[in-house]
């Protein structure tokens, strides 16, 4: 095991070969995103290499004798070099981890629990909102039925006004998203 730090481009090539799917792009906007993905792939590869070095170090220490002193020192040097490489690569990564996830990890729990809890919370809030929306739709329908029995002409007039305003809103939305040459504007996803 040599103690030299791995070449970052070789690490990136290894990450691509490992199937991380990082590809370079010629477009300017995609280039920074691809560079970020490549940097993340390099950090991930470095973490995996560090874990391998820690495993080797554990094996060396668990069966330590005087003859294994040189391999132990070489593996320690390789671990230090890889940790240094990982730290340098990580400086280019801008990943924000919620404190709740860090606290779960500190407590020895699986961070997937946080994701599951957030998703369950979103689903519950979505169901509550959907229930409120359905209740308002039902109330509107009930009020229109009652109003139609009491004031049939006014309700018919209301429905005509509502239909024409909806058609006008749709036409306005379409005209705002149409370019002078007839193409439709598409919102860029970020």
C-alpha positions, 0 to 999 in steps of 0.5 A: 500500500503506497502512501501517495495521494490518489490523482483526482482525475484518476479518482473521477475516472474510477467513479465514472467506471464504477457506474456513478454516471458522471458525464462532462457537458459542453453547455455552460449551465450544465457544466457547473452542475456536472462539475459538482456531480463529479466532485461529489463522486470523487468525495464518495470514492474517497470515502469508500477508499478511506473505509477500505483503508480503515478495514485493512488497518483494523485487520493489521492491528487485530493481528499485530506482531513485530513483523507487521509494524512496517505495513501498519505504518504504511497503512496509517500513512495511506489513511492520513493521505486519503483523509487529506485528499478527502478533505481537499475534495470536500471543500468543493462540495456544497451539501447542506445536511439538516441538523435533525439528520446529524442528531439522528446519526449521533444518536445511532439511528438511521437517517432514513427515519428522518426522510420517512418522517418528513414524507409522512408529515407532508402526506398528512398535511397534504391530506388535511389540505385536500380535506379542506379543499373538498369541504369548500368544494362541497360547500360551494356546490351546496350553496349553488344548489340552494341559490339555484332553487331560490334565484334561478336566473341569478345563478344562471347569470353567475355561471355565464360570468364565471365561464367567460372569466375563466375563458378570459383567464385561460386566454390571458395565460396562454398569451403571456406564455407565447413568444412573438414567433408563436413559440411557447415559453417554458419555465427553466427548472433550477 
